[in-house]
Amino acid sequence: MPDQPAQPERRSFLIKAGAAVIGGVVVLPPLGAGLSTLFDPLRRQATASQFVRVTSLNALPDDGSPRQFPVISSREDAWNKFPQVRVGAGYLRKTAPTVVQAIDVVCPHAGCFVNYSPEQQHYLCPCHNSSFALDGAIKDPKSPSPRPLDGLEVEIRNETEIWVKFQNFRAGSHEKVPV
């Protein structure tokens, strides 16, 4: 009598193969959902900075001296959302009755916060003693700062509201590169 393969082995193979297929089908949806959640920040389009209401024209002195204001906005960082938090600050000053200049408070050299000196009427970086004019230009030619202070776009809305397009820029770069 010729040897015939045992029937139980063939049946057990089919049962194991069926179990593997069913197990794979059952695992795919949660695996796909988990990977989708994990890679969600990578799929999102970077949103350009938007205009944020900072203050009103009445809050600025008419003599053109700058005042520092916090920039409050909602922020999204990977999977977390932070509603209405301080995202930065800027110096605002009137250059005409309804024209406002905005300058970021961060020094382009090493990212330190600059201070305004009313006595000397210029901005001073405490990290490397560099000075900047009221318009943000570099005052001292020996300054290690690679560029002037970063200006920010400003809009006047409803005749009195000051809106600023706030964004951070890369420190240490000669070019104004948004980060």
C-alpha positions in Angstrom: 0.0 0.0 0.0 1.4 3.4 -1.0 1.9 5.9 1.8 -0.8 8.6 1.8 -0.3 11.9 3.7 -2.3 12.0 6.8 -5.5 14.0 6.6 -5.2 15.7 10.0 -2.0 17.4 9.0 -3.6 19.0 5.9 -6.7 20.1 7.9 -4.5 21.6 10.7 -2.6 23.6 8.0 -5.8 25.0 6.6 -7.1 25.9 10.1 -3.8 27.6 10.9 -3.7 29.5 7.6 -7.4 30.6 8.1 -6.6 31.8 11.7 -3.6 33.8 10.4 -5.8 35.5 7.7 -8.6 36.3 10.2 -6.0 37.5 12.8 -4.4 39.8 10.1 -7.8 41.2 9.1 -8.7 41.9 12.8 -5.4 43.6 13.5 -5.3 45.9 10.5 -7.9 48.5 11.5 -6.5 49.3 15.0 -2.9 49.2 13.6 -4.0 51.7 10.8 -5.7 53.9 13.4 -2.6 53.9 15.6 -0.2 54.7 12.8 -2.5 57.4 11.5 -2.5 59.0 15.0 1.2 58.6 15.4 2.0 60.3 12.0 -0.7 62.9 12.1 1.6 65.8 12.9 3.8 64.9 9.9 0.8 65.0 7.5 -0.5 68.4 8.6 0.3 71.4 6.5 2.2 74.0 8.3 -0.1 77.0 8.9 1.3 80.4 8.2 1.3 82.8 11.0 -1.9 84.8 11.2 -2.7 88.3 12.4 -3.4 88.6 16.1 -5.1 91.5 17.9 -2.5 93.0 20.2 -3.8 96.3 21.5 -5.4 99.6 20.4 -4.0 102.8 19.0 -4.9 104.6 22.3 -2.4 102.4 24.2 0.5 103.8 22.2 2.1 107.2 23.1 1.9 109.8 20.4 5.6 110.8 20.7 6.7 107.6 18.9 8.3 105.9 21.8 7.9 102.1 21.7 6.0 100.0 24.2 6.3 96.3 24.6 3.1 94.2 24.3 2.6 90.4 24.7 1.3 88.5 21.8 -1.5 86.1 22.9 -2.7 83.5 20.5 -3.8 79.8 20.4 -0.9 77.5 19.7 -0.8 74.0 18.4 2.2 71.8 19.0 2.2 68.3 17.6 -0.8 66.7 19.3 -1.5 69.4 21.9 -3.6 72.5 21.6 -2.9 75.5 23.8 -5.7 78.1 23.7 -4.8 81.7 24.3 -1.2 81.5 25.5 1.7 84.0 25.2 3.5 83.1 22.0 5.9 86.1 22.1 6.1 89.8 22.4 6.7 92.9 20.3 7.6 96.5 20.5 5.0 98.8 19.0 5.3 102.5 18.2 3.4 105.1 16.3 5.2 106.6 13.4 2.1 108.6 12.4 -1.3 109.1 13.9 -2.6 105.9 12.3 0.6 104.1 11.3 2.3 101.6 13.6 5.6 99.9 13.4 6.1 96.5 15.1 9.4 94.9 16.0 10.0 91.5 17.5 11.7 91.6 21.0 14.1 88.8 20.1 17.7 89.7 19.1 18.7 88.1 15.8 22.2 87.3 17.1 21.5 84.7 19.8 17.8 85.0 20.6 18.0 87.1 23.7 15.3 89.6 24.5 16.2 93.2 23.8 15.3 96.1 26.1 14.2 99.6 25.2 16.3 102.3 26.8 14.1 105.5 26.9 17.1 107.7 28.0 19.2 106.7 25.0 16.2 106.0 22.7 17.4 102.7 21.4 17.1 99.0 21.9 19.8 97.2 23.8 20.6 93.5 23.8 21.9 92.5 27.2 23.6 89.3 25.9 26.2 91.1 23.7 25.6 94.9 24.3 24.5 95.5 20.8 22.3 98.5 20.2 19.6 99.0 17.7 17.9 102.2 16.5 14.1 102.9 17.0 13.4 101.5 13.6 15.4 98.3 14.4 18.5 99.1 12.4 21.9 98.2 13.8 23.4 101.3 15.5 26.9 99.9 16.2 28.8 98.7 13.1 30.8 96.3 15.4 27.6 94.6 16.5 27.7 90.8 16.3 24.0 90.8 15.2 23.8 89.4 11.6 20.8 91.6 10.8 18.6 94.4 12.2 15.8 93.6 14.6 13.0 91.7 12.8 10.0 93.8 11.8 6.5 92.4 11.9 3.6 93.1 9.6 0.9 95.4 11.2 -2.7 96.1 10.2 -5.0 98.7 11.7 -8.6 97.3 11.8 -11.8 99.1 12.8 -9.8 102.3 12.9 -8.3 101.6 16.4 -7.3 97.9 16.7 -3.7 97.0 16.1 -3.3 93.5 14.6 0.2 92.0 14.2 1.3 89.1 12.1 3.6 87.5 14.7 6.2 84.9 13.9 9.6 83.8 15.1 12.7 84.0 13.0 15.9 81.9 13.1 18.6 83.5 15.3 22.2 83.7 14.0 21.2 83.9 10.3 21.9 86.8 8.0 18.6 86.2 6.3 15.2 86.6 8.0 14.1 83.0 8.0 10.7 82.1 9.7 10.8 79.1 12.1 
